[in-house]
Amino acid sequence: MLIGSATISFIILLFLIIRVKLQPILALLISAIIMGLGAGMSFTQIIATIEKGVGSTLQGMALLIGIGSMFGAILEISGGAEQIATTLLNKFGDKKAPWALGITGLVVGIPIFFDAGLIILLPLAFSVAKKTQKSVLLYAIPLLAGLAVGHAFLPPTPGPVIIASLLGVELSYILVVGLLLGSISMIVAGPIFGTWIGSRIFIEVPDSHEQFTDKKESTNAKRPPFSLVITVILIPLLLILLNTVAKVTPAMAGVRGVFEFLGTPFVALLIATVIAMVLLGTRYGFNREELEKVMTKSLEPTGLILLVTAGGGVLRWMIQDSGLGDMIGAGVAQSQLPIIVVAFLLAGLVRVFLGSATVAMTLSAGLVAAIPEVATLSQWQLAAIVAAIAGGSTILSHVNDSGFWLVKSLLKIDEKTTLKSWTMMETLVGFTGFIGALIFFIIVS
């Protein structure tokens, strides 16, 4: 009954999302209810599990994603993201511009959503390509790789926050592992692959480049200095890391409570957001009303993210409460595959079928969290599994992924070229991150 109900519910989930085009949150709830009924759960048990799934999943996460969105919006409107890019480009020079753009994408991808970061920074890649008369791919691919890594591997972006919540991992561990593995993934898929593909496929700067660039430059004439932007971005990350350091350092026992409070992720982000409002907002010409409008608008996409996350949490608890989690755990044990490999494969399968990286992270993390073995793993092992899920949810972006069409339209390239460049870049990010996560998992085990 468990296997049958799970199989039917997942088939219905795929059908509702792929064919019916139903919103993922509705599809997730319907499939979870079908799974519970098929497993013989009572109506009361199903309702209780749904309520528990929503509550436990969104506890602490709603504030984190919401405040993170406002933080990123301030960085965006202030011109801070562009300042990071232009400073690094000037420092590295034209010959090493792919490295500068890759690092820029990685840094900017931490506080800013992927789509916004791409639209803000892509004109800079166009400018360098026009100046050097080389293929746009040479500069766009490293930028895309950096943004993809920041979006998938590093909190406070929603993806890793969602996985961390479902698996019960402290964000400080994810930050350390994500920075290590994400940097390697960015280098492989960005400057290295970008140089290779850029030398084989020549793509001209789009005709719309001039008008787009002029508009961006005119609206961001007064930008905050590079050092200030980097400092503001690092504030929440350092506070979160200091919290973990204080927990394991005897000399910091007296201030452990203070750092535990300041290093709580949503408190750290709240502090950084207030500082950003002053140092990057009002100090650079934005009044309180303008900031309020910008920050309110930044919350619009978070509703869908939180609902999908809640749906994934419902499915995760339905799997566990129905007893299916124990069966999955037994199946994993019999297959002799490490749990980290299972996590990557699950995320990759959902990514290929459904396209959405967020849905892939949510579903696969929910399935993995229901496996009993997870409760025996250390924080470092769980952080490696988070990276593996992030890698699986990144690979093989194709025609069912909105990112595929966004990149195609902005670069003015055809589907075949997008598959050769964007899809290959995403796959390299995912597989490199997974291989690094697997090695790290083995070491800490």
N, C-alpha and C positions, 0 to 999 in steps of 0.2 A: 504493500500500500504506500509506503513512504517513497520508494523509488518511482512508482507509477505516478503519484501525485506531484512529485518534484519534476518529473519529466514533462508531464502535461502542463504544469504551471509555467515552466520555462519556455515551452513551445508557444504557449499563449502570450507570454511576455514578448518574445521576439516578433510574433505575428502582429500584436497590437502596436508595437513601435515601428516596425519596418513597413508593414502593409497598410494598416489602418491609420498610421501617422498620429497615433494618440499621444498626448503628453506623457512623458516618462513617469511622472508621479502617479497618474491614474493607472497606467499599465502595471507599475510596481505594486500598487495596492491591490488591484484585481488579482494579479498572479499570486500574491502572498495569501489572500483569502482563499483562493482555490487550493493552494498548497495545504493550508490548515484544514480545510474541509476534507480534502482527500486523505489526509493523515489521521482523520478521526477525531480532531479536536472539536470541543463544543463551541457554540457561538460565544459563550462567556469567555472561554479561554482565548479565542481568536481576537476578540475586542481588547482583552487585557494585554495580549501580546502586541497588538498594533499600538496601543497607548504607551506601552513600555518602550517599544522601538523608537517611536517619535521622541519621547521625552529623554531617554538616555542618549540618543544620538545627537540631539540638538543642544544638550546641556553644555553650556560654555562655548559651543561652536558658533551659535548664532551671533553672539557679540563679537567674536573674533573675526568672522567673515565680514560682518557689517562695518566694524571699525576699520578693518584692513582696506575695505573698498574706499572709505572716505580718506584714509591716509594716502592711498595711491592717487586719488583724484586731485588732491592738493599738489602732490609731486608733479602731476601731469600739467595742470593749468599754470603752474609757476614757471614752467620751462626747465625744471630741474633735470628731467630725463634728457632733453636735448643738450643741456650743459655738460652732462656726463659724457655724452657721445662726442661733442665737439672738442672737449678737453682731451679725451683719449686719442681722438684722431690727430689732433695737433701734436700730441706727445709721441705717438707711434710713427706718424708720417704715412705717405701714400703706400709705400712698399709693405708696411705691416698693418695697413688699414683693416684687413679681414680680422686680425687679432683684436684690434681696438673695437670693432663692431661686435665681435663675439662676446667680449667682456662686458661691453655696454648692455647688450641684450640680457646677459646673465644677471647683472646688477639691477637693471630696470624691471626685469621680469619678476623680481621678488615682490615689490609692492604694487605693480600695475598689471591689470589683466592683459592677456596676450594680444587681443585685438587692438586695444588702445595703444599699447607699446609699439605694435607694428606700424600703425598709422602715423604715430608721432615720429618714429625714427627712420622709416623707410626713405623719406626724402633725402636724408643724409647719405644713405648708401647710393642713391641715384646721383647725388652731387659728386661723390668720389668717382663713380663709374664714368660720368661725363668728363671729368677732369683727366682721368687716366686713359680714356678711350678703350676700356676693357669691358668684358661682359658684366652685366649687372649681377649675375649669379655669384661672381667672385666675392661680392660684398654683401649681397642680400642673404645668401645661405648662412654665413657665420652669424649674422644678426638674428635670423630666424632660429638658428640652433640655440643661441643664448637665451632668447625669449622662451623657447620650448622647454629648456632645462629649468629656468626660473619658474615657469608655470607649473611644471610637473613634479619637481624634486624638492622645492624649497618653500616652507611656510613663510609668511602667512597667506600665500595663495591658497584658494579653496581645496585643490586636489589633495596635497599632502595633509592638510588639516582634517579633511574628511577621513582619510585612511587612518591617521593617528587617533582620531576619536573612536573609530570602530575597533581598532586593535588595542587601544589603551596604551599608547606610546607618548612619552613626554616630548614636546617639540624640540627641546634642546638637543636630544639625541638625533632627531631627524635633521636638524640644522647641520650638525657636524658631518653626518654621513652624506647628506644631500650636497653640501658644499664640496666634499671630497670627490664623490662619484659624479656629481653634476659637472664639475669643472673638467674632469677627464672626458666626459661625454660631449661637452661643448667643443673641446679641442678637436676630438676625432671627427665629429659631424659638422663642425663649423669651419675653422680655418683650413684644416687638412682636406676634408671632402670638398669644401667650397673652392679651394684652389684647383682641385682635380676637375670638378665639373665645370668650373668657369673657364678652364683652358680648352675644353672640348665642345661646349655649347655657348655660342656668342649670342647674348640677348642685349639689344639696344635699350637705352634709357627711354621709357615711355614718353609719348608726346605731351602728356598732361603734366610732366614733371615740373616745368618752369612755373606754371601758375600755382601749383600746389605748394612748391617750395617758397615762393614769394609770400604767399598767404601765411605760411607757418612762421616765417622769419619776422613778418610785420607784426604778428600778434604776440611774439615772444621776444621783443627787442630788449627788454630789461630782465635778465635772468640772474638767479642767485649764483654765487660762486660755487665752484666744484667741491671745495672742502666742506662747505656748509651742507650741500645736498647729501654728500656721502655720510657726514656725521649724523644727519637726521635719519637716514635710512638704517644706519648701524645701531641707533639707540635701542629699538625693541629687540634686535638680535642679541646685543650684548647683555641686556637685562635678563633675557631668557637663559643665556649661557651662564651668567653669574649665579643665577639661582641654583643650577645644577652643580657648579663648582663649590658653592657654599655648603651644599648638602654633604659633600665628600671630603671637605677640608676642615680638619679639627680646629685650625687657627681662626676660622671664620664662624665658629659655633655661636659667638656672642651676637653676631649680626645676621644669623641664619634666617630668623623670622622676618627681618626687614627685606632681605633679598628674595625670600619665598613669596612675599607679597608683591614686590616690584617686578619679579620675574614671572609672575603668573601671566600667561600670554596675552590675555585681553587687557590686563592692567598695563603691561609694557607697551602695547599698541596704543592704548588710550593716552599714555604719557607722550609717546612719539607724535600722535595726531595733534594734540594740543600744542606741542612745540612747533610742529609744522605749520599749524594755522598762524602762529605768530611770526616765525622766522621766514617761512616761504610764502605766506599769504598776505597778512596785513602789512608786513614790512615791504612787500613788493607790489603795493598798489591795489590790493583787493580789500574791499570793505566787508563788514560782517554780513551784510545782506547777500553779497555776491558769493561769499564762502558758503553761506547756508544753502543757497540754491545749488551750487556745485556739489556739495556733500550730499544733499538730498537726492539729486539726480544719480549720483554714484551708487545709491542703494537699490536702484531699479533692477539691475540684473541679479542681485543677491536673493531675491524672493524665489526665483526658479531654482537656483543652486541649493538653497536650504530645503525646499520641498523635495527635490530629487534625492538629496542626502537623507532626509527623513524617510523617504520611501525605501531607500537602500537599507536603512536601519531596521525598518519593519520587516523586510525580507530576511535580514540577518537573524533577528530574534525569532521569526517564524521557523526558520531552518533549525535553530537551536531548540526551541520549545517543542517542536514536533518530533524531535529525536533524529532528524535527518543529519544534524551536525555530527553526531556520534558515528553514523554510518559513513559519512564522508571521511571522517578521521580514520575509521577502520580501513576504508578503501585506499586512502593515501598511504597508510602503513603497509598494506599488502602490496601496493604498487612499488614500494621501496624508493619512491621518488622523494627527495627532500621537500619539505613544505614550502621552501622558498621557490623551488622550480614550479610547484603546483600553483603558487600565487601568480607567478609570471605568466604561465600558460592560460590561466583563467582570465586574467586581465587582457591578454592578447586576443583571446577568442572573442570576448565581449567587444573589444575595440574594433575588430575586423567586421563583426556582424552589425553593430549598432553605430559605429562611427564616433560617438561622443566619448571623449577622454574622461570627462567627469562621471558619466554613467558607468564607464568601464571600471574606474577606480571604486565607485560606490558599490557596485554589484560584487566585484571580485573581493574587495575588502570584507564585505559582509559574509561571503561564503567562507573565506579563510578564518575570519573571527569566530565562526561557529565550530571550527575544528578544535577539539579538546586540547590538542598538543600546544596550541597557542598559549595557554595559561602557564605552561612550564618554561617558556622562553624568556630570556633576559631582555632588557631594554635595548641593548645593542643588536641582538638578534632580530628583534621586532623592527628596529629602525632599518635593518638590511632588507627585511620583507617589504617594508613601505617603499623602499627604493625599487625593489623588484616589481611591485605592482605599478609604480609610476612608470617604469620602463615598459611593461607590457601594455599599459594604456596609451602609450605614445606611438608604438610601432604601426607601420602599414596604414597611414592615413590615406584614404582614397576618396572616391566620389560620394560616399555617404557621410563625409566629414565636412562641416562648414568651413573649417580652416583651409581645406584643400581649395575650395572655390574662392575664398578670400585672397589667398596668395596668388592664385591664377589670375584673378581680375586686377590686382594691384600691380603685378609684374607684367601684365599683358602678354601672357604666354599661353600655349595650347595645352590640352589635357596630357598629351604624351610627354611634353617637356616638364610639366608639373609632376608627373609620376617619376620621372628620372631625377628630378632635383628635390622637390619638397618631400615626396614620399620616401625617397631614399635617405634624406637627411633625418626625417622623423624616425625611421627604422634604425638608423645608426645610433641615434640618441638612446632609443629604447634598449637595443641589444647591448650597447656599451655599458649603459647603466646597470643592466641585469647582470652582465658578466662581473662587473665590479662588485655588485651587491652579493653575488654568489661567493666570490673570493673572500669578501669581508665577513660573510656569514660563517664560512668555514673557519676563518682565523679566530673569531670571537667565540666560536663553539668549542 
